[in-house]
Amino acid sequence: MVRVGIVGTGFVASRRAEVFQADPRTQVVATAGRTWEKVTQLAASCGAKPYTAWQDLVTADLDLVVVAHASQFHGEVVEAALQAGKHVVVEYPLAVDLTQARRLVHLARQQNRLLHVEHIELISPIHLAIRQAFPALGRPFHAHNRTCVPQRPAPRKWTYHRHQFGFPFVGALARLNRLIDLLGLVRSVYGEWQVAGEDPEGYYTSCYCRALLTFADGPTATLVYAKGEQIWQSERRFKILGEQGAVVIDGDRGELIQPDSSGKGTQSTPLDLGDMKGLFSQETTWVIDHLTDGRLLYTSPEASLYALQVAKAIETSSLTGQSVSLWEPTPVEPG
């Protein structure tokens, strides 16, 4: 029986708790979070003990700590849990500070404990469909990923806070990690970041972030992430252009575009993007399988660390107005 403690009370924490409770190999025994009412509600739903402080939870009698709260606090909770000899599952990012993230990967190795950074975008039907179609593109030369989410009024929550969410491509690391998984190591980046409606406490009403990436093997990519009250149109587009074709994802629809038989026009093949529901359940079961049966995980902390390194380089570029090279020193290679 794997005894689980959960730090966080939001959607992800609740979904994971449901899976842990339904699996006879695991049991949620402790919960903690920022709002006591939500902590006790989650604890009551799975017969766990509620803790007023995560510091007490990570030293309790349990085997696995799941970290699923504001990005700003991931690093300190993960570090305390590893030092207490616990296995750790954390929602991306591993930490908002790159130096701390590197230290955590090293600490997990020293402690011989699992450190798993969740990246369900890599097991999503969309990514798997892109992966399957990828060889048909030939040599890729450009990718474009644009996510724009209008939200009025903007919620006053940690995802709209400069420090709690972090730099957009750190807090939304999945967008960047997907590109790296497809196109490999990054040579250089250039970034821009704007926020609107920011108050003295650090909450804002909108943000817009754009990054230009050049990959080691030659392809370039444009990455846009925007949300809030000043974003007027919803967009969710992903496109990869290659020498022999293109993959285009627009919302819930996808297609592979290739030359037709005449060589003068194009033909389109629909991609099966499947159902996005149940990914956290699938991911949680995968972790349980790893802990109990040794099943290999679908990603490594080193891969997430590399994506974080690229995200922090984009942040540096957005603050300095200069492009940033990642070629020297040699970056941590994706696992």
C-alpha positions as CSV (number, residue, x, y, z in Angstrom):
1,M,0.0,0.0,0.0
2,V,1.4,3.4,-1.1
3,R,0.4,6.1,1.4
4,V,-0.2,9.4,-0.3
5,G,-0.2,13.0,0.9
6,I,-1.6,15.7,-1.4
7,V,-0.5,19.4,-1.2
8,G,-3.2,21.4,-3.0
9,T,-7.0,21.3,-3.3
10,G,-7.8,22.3,-6.8
11,F,-9.0,20.4,-9.8
12,V,-5.8,18.4,-10.4
13,A,-5.5,17.5,-6.7
14,S,-9.1,16.3,-6.6
15,R,-8.8,14.2,-9.7
16,R,-5.6,12.6,-8.5
17,A,-7.2,11.9,-5.1
18,E,-10.1,10.1,-6.8
19,V,-7.7,7.8,-8.7
20,F,-5.6,7.1,-5.6
21,Q,-8.7,6.1,-3.6
22,A,-10.1,3.9,-6.3
23,D,-6.8,2.0,-6.7
24,P,-6.3,-0.8,-4.1
25,R,-2.6,-0.2,-4.2
26,T,-2.8,3.4,-2.8
27,Q,-4.5,5.4,-0.1
28,V,-4.7,9.1,0.5
29,V,-3.8,9.6,4.1
30,A,-3.0,13.4,4.3
31,T,-4.0,16.7,2.7
32,A,-2.8,20.3,3.0
33,G,-3.4,23.5,1.2
34,R,-3.9,27.3,1.6
35,T,-7.7,27.2,2.3
36,W,-8.6,25.2,5.4
37,E,-12.2,24.6,4.3
38,K,-11.0,23.1,1.0
39,V,-8.4,21.1,2.8
40,T,-10.9,19.5,5.1
41,Q,-13.4,18.9,2.2
42,L,-10.7,17.0,0.2
43,A,-9.6,15.1,3.3
44,A,-13.2,14.1,4.1
45,S,-13.8,12.8,0.6
46,C,-11.0,10.2,1.0
47,G,-10.8,9.6,4.7
48,A,-7.5,11.4,5.1
49,K,-6.1,13.6,7.8
50,P,-6.1,17.4,7.1
51,Y,-3.0,19.4,7.9
52,T,-2.9,23.1,8.5
53,A,0.7,23.3,7.1
54,W,2.3,21.4,4.3
55,Q,5.5,21.3,6.4
56,D,3.8,18.9,8.7
57,L,2.4,16.8,5.9
58,V,5.8,16.1,4.2
59,T,7.2,14.6,7.5
60,A,4.1,12.5,8.2
61,D,4.0,8.7,7.9
62,L,3.5,8.4,4.1
63,D,5.4,7.3,1.0
64,L,4.4,9.7,-1.7
65,V,3.8,13.5,-1.8
66,V,1.8,15.0,-4.6
67,V,2.4,18.7,-5.1
68,A,-0.5,20.4,-6.9
69,H,-0.7,24.1,-5.9
70,A,0.7,27.5,-7.0
71,S,3.8,27.3,-9.1
72,Q,5.7,29.7,-6.8
73,F,5.7,27.2,-4.0
74,H,6.5,24.0,-5.9
75,G,10.3,24.0,-5.3
76,E,10.2,24.4,-1.5
77,V,7.6,21.7,-1.0
78,V,9.4,19.3,-3.3
79,E,12.7,19.9,-1.6
80,A,11.3,19.3,1.9
81,A,9.5,16.1,0.8
82,L,12.7,14.7,-0.8
83,Q,14.7,15.6,2.2
84,A,12.1,13.7,4.3
85,G,12.7,10.6,2.2
86,K,9.4,10.8,0.2
87,H,8.7,10.0,-3.4
88,V,7.4,13.1,-5.2
89,V,5.0,13.9,-8.0
90,V,4.7,17.6,-8.9
91,E,2.7,19.4,-11.5
92,Y,4.9,21.4,-13.9
93,P,7.0,23.4,-13.3
94,L,9.3,21.6,-10.9
95,A,10.3,25.1,-9.6
96,V,10.2,28.7,-10.8
97,D,13.9,29.0,-10.0
98,L,16.2,27.1,-12.3
99,T,19.0,26.7,-9.8
100,Q,16.6,25.2,-7.3
101,A,15.2,22.9,-9.9
102,R,18.6,21.6,-10.8
103,R,19.3,21.0,-7.1
104,L,16.1,19.0,-6.8
105,V,16.9,16.7,-9.6
106,H,20.3,16.0,-8.0
107,L,18.7,15.6,-4.6
108,A,16.2,13.0,-5.9
109,R,19.1,11.0,-7.3
110,Q,21.0,11.2,-4.0
111,Q,17.9,10.1,-2.0
112,N,17.1,7.4,-4.6
113,R,13.5,8.6,-4.7
114,L,11.1,9.2,-7.5
115,L,10.8,12.7,-8.7
116,H,8.2,12.9,-11.4
117,V,7.1,16.2,-13.1
118,E,3.7,15.8,-14.7
119,H,3.6,16.6,-18.4
120,I,0.3,15.1,-19.6
121,E,0.6,17.0,-22.9
122,L,3.0,14.3,-24.0
123,I,0.4,11.5,-23.5
124,S,-2.5,13.5,-24.9
125,P,-4.2,12.3,-28.1
126,I,-3.3,15.5,-29.8
127,H,0.4,15.0,-29.2
128,L,0.3,11.4,-30.1
129,A,-1.5,12.2,-33.4
130,I,1.2,14.8,-34.2
131,R,3.9,12.2,-33.4
132,Q,2.3,9.6,-35.6
133,A,2.0,12.1,-38.5
134,F,5.5,13.6,-38.0
135,P,7.5,11.3,-40.3
136,A,5.3,12.3,-43.2
137,L,6.4,15.9,-42.9
138,G,9.9,15.3,-44.0
139,R,12.4,17.7,-42.6
140,P,10.6,20.2,-40.4
141,F,11.5,23.9,-40.8
142,H,8.9,25.9,-38.8
143,A,6.4,25.4,-36.0
144,H,3.8,27.8,-34.7
145,N,1.8,27.3,-31.4
146,R,-0.7,29.9,-30.4
147,T,-2.9,29.7,-27.3
148,C,-5.2,32.7,-26.5
149,V,-7.8,32.5,-23.8
150,P,-10.2,35.5,-23.3
151,Q,-11.5,35.7,-19.7
152,R,-13.7,38.5,-18.5
153,P,-13.6,39.3,-15.7
154,A,-10.1,37.9,-15.1
155,P,-10.1,35.8,-11.9
156,R,-8.2,37.1,-8.9
157,K,-6.3,33.8,-8.4
158,W,-2.7,32.5,-8.5
159,T,-2.8,31.9,-12.3
160,Y,-3.1,35.6,-12.8
161,H,-0.3,36.6,-10.4
162,R,3.1,37.7,-11.5
163,H,5.0,35.7,-8.9
164,Q,2.7,32.8,-7.9
165,F,2.2,31.7,-11.6
166,G,5.6,32.9,-12.7
167,F,6.8,33.9,-16.1
168,P,4.1,32.6,-18.6
169,F,6.3,30.0,-20.3
170,V,7.4,28.7,-16.9
171,G,3.9,28.6,-15.5
172,A,2.6,27.2,-18.8
173,L,5.7,25.1,-19.4
174,A,3.7,22.4,-21.3
175,R,3.5,24.6,-24.5
176,L,7.2,24.8,-24.7
177,N,7.9,21.2,-23.6
178,R,5.7,19.9,-26.5
179,L,7.8,21.8,-29.0
180,I,11.1,20.6,-27.5
181,D,9.8,17.0,-27.5
182,L,9.1,17.3,-31.2
183,L,12.0,19.4,-32.5
184,G,14.9,18.8,-30.0
185,L,17.5,21.0,-28.5
186,V,17.2,24.8,-28.7
187,R,20.0,27.0,-30.0
188,S,18.7,30.5,-29.2
189,V,15.5,32.3,-28.0
190,Y,14.0,35.7,-28.1
191,G,11.0,36.6,-25.9
192,E,8.5,39.4,-25.2
193,W,6.1,39.7,-22.2
194,Q,3.4,42.2,-21.4
195,V,0.9,42.4,-18.6
196,A,-2.1,44.7,-18.2
197,G,-4.2,45.8,-15.3
198,E,-1.6,44.8,-12.7
199,D,-2.4,45.9,-9.1
200,P,0.1,46.6,-6.2
201,E,-0.3,43.0,-5.0
202,G,0.9,41.5,-8.3
203,Y,-2.5,40.4,-9.7
204,Y,-3.1,41.3,-13.4
205,T,-6.0,41.2,-15.7
206,S,-4.2,40.1,-18.9
207,C,-0.9,38.8,-20.1
208,Y,0.7,38.3,-23.5
209,C,3.9,36.4,-24.1
210,R,5.6,35.6,-27.3
211,A,8.8,33.6,-28.0
212,L,10.9,33.0,-31.1
213,L,13.0,29.8,-30.9
214,T,15.8,28.5,-33.2
215,F,16.5,24.8,-32.8
216,A,19.9,23.1,-33.1
217,D,18.9,21.1,-36.2
218,G,17.6,24.2,-38.0
219,P,13.9,24.6,-37.5
220,T,12.4,27.8,-36.0
221,A,9.3,28.2,-33.9
222,T,6.9,30.9,-32.8
223,L,5.1,30.4,-29.4
224,V,2.3,32.6,-28.2
225,Y,0.5,32.4,-24.8
226,A,-2.1,35.0,-23.9
227,K,-5.0,35.2,-21.5
228,G,-7.3,37.6,-19.8
229,E,-9.7,40.6,-20.3
230,Q,-7.7,42.2,-23.1
231,I,-7.6,39.0,-25.2
232,W,-10.5,39.3,-27.6
233,Q,-10.5,36.1,-29.5
234,S,-10.1,32.5,-28.4
235,E,-7.4,30.6,-30.4
236,R,-5.8,27.2,-29.9
237,R,-3.6,26.5,-33.0
238,F,-0.6,24.3,-33.5
239,K,1.1,24.0,-36.8
240,I,4.3,22.3,-38.0
241,L,5.6,22.9,-41.6
242,G,7.9,20.4,-43.2
243,E,9.5,19.9,-46.6
244,Q,6.9,17.3,-47.6
245,G,3.8,18.3,-45.7
246,A,2.3,20.1,-42.7
247,V,0.3,19.2,-39.5
248,V,-2.3,21.7,-38.6
249,I,-4.3,21.5,-35.3
250,D,-7.1,24.1,-34.9
251,G,-9.0,23.6,-31.7
252,D,-10.4,20.0,-31.7
253,R,-9.7,19.4,-35.4
254,G,-6.4,18.3,-37.0
255,E,-5.2,17.5,-40.5
256,L,-2.2,16.3,-42.3
257,I,-1.6,18.3,-45.5
258,Q,0.5,16.7,-48.3
259,P,1.1,17.1,-52.0
260,D,-1.6,15.5,-54.1
261,S,-0.9,13.0,-56.9
262,S,-0.4,15.7,-59.5
263,G,2.3,17.4,-57.4
264,K,0.7,20.8,-58.1
265,G,-2.0,20.8,-55.4
266,T,-2.5,19.4,-51.9
267,Q,-4.6,16.8,-50.2
268,S,-5.8,16.8,-46.6
269,T,-6.1,13.8,-44.2
270,P,-8.0,14.2,-41.0
271,L,-6.2,13.4,-37.8
272,D,-7.9,11.5,-35.0
273,L,-7.4,13.7,-31.9
274,G,-9.3,11.4,-29.6
275,D,-10.8,12.5,-26.3
276,M,-8.8,14.7,-23.9
277,K,-10.9,13.6,-20.9
278,G,-9.3,11.3,-18.3
279,L,-5.7,12.3,-18.8
280,F,-4.9,13.0,-15.2
281,S,-6.4,9.6,-14.3
282,Q,-4.3,7.9,-16.9
283,E,-1.2,9.8,-15.7
284,T,-1.9,9.0,-12.0
285,T,-2.3,5.3,-12.7
286,W,1.0,5.3,-14.7
287,V,2.7,6.7,-11.6
288,I,1.2,4.0,-9.4
289,D,2.3,1.3,-11.9
290,H,5.8,2.7,-11.7
291,L,5.9,2.7,-7.9
292,T,4.4,-0.8,-7.5
293,D,5.4,-2.6,-10.7
294,G,8.4,-0.7,-12.1
295,R,6.6,0.5,-15.3
296,L,8.8,3.0,-17.1
297,L,7.4,6.6,-17.0
298,Y,6.8,8.5,-20.2
299,T,9.1,11.4,-19.3
300,S,12.0,12.3,-17.0
301,P,12.7,15.1,-14.6
302,E,15.8,15.9,-16.7
303,A,13.5,16.6,-19.8
304,S,11.3,18.9,-17.7
305,L,14.4,20.6,-16.3
306,Y,15.7,21.3,-19.9
307,A,12.3,22.8,-20.9
308,L,12.5,25.0,-17.7
309,Q,16.0,26.1,-18.7
310,V,14.7,27.2,-22.1
311,A,11.7,29.0,-20.5
312,K,14.1,30.9,-18.1
313,A,16.2,31.9,-21.1
314,I,13.0,33.3,-22.8
315,E,12.3,35.2,-19.5
316,T,15.8,36.7,-19.5
317,S,15.3,37.8,-23.1
318,S,12.0,39.4,-22.4
319,L,13.6,41.5,-19.6
320,T,16.7,42.5,-21.5
321,G,15.3,42.8,-25.0
322,Q,18.2,40.7,-26.3
323,S,18.2,37.2,-27.8
324,V,19.7,34.5,-25.5
325,S,21.9,31.6,-26.7
326,L,21.5,28.2,-25.1
327,W,24.4,26.6,-26.9
328,E,27.1,27.5,-24.4
329,P,27.3,26.1,-21.8
330,T,26.1,22.8,-23.0
331,P,22.4,22.4,-21.8
332,V,21.0,19.5,-19.9
333,E,19.7,17.1,-22.7
334,P,16.1,15.9,-22.5
335,G,15.9,12.4,-21.0
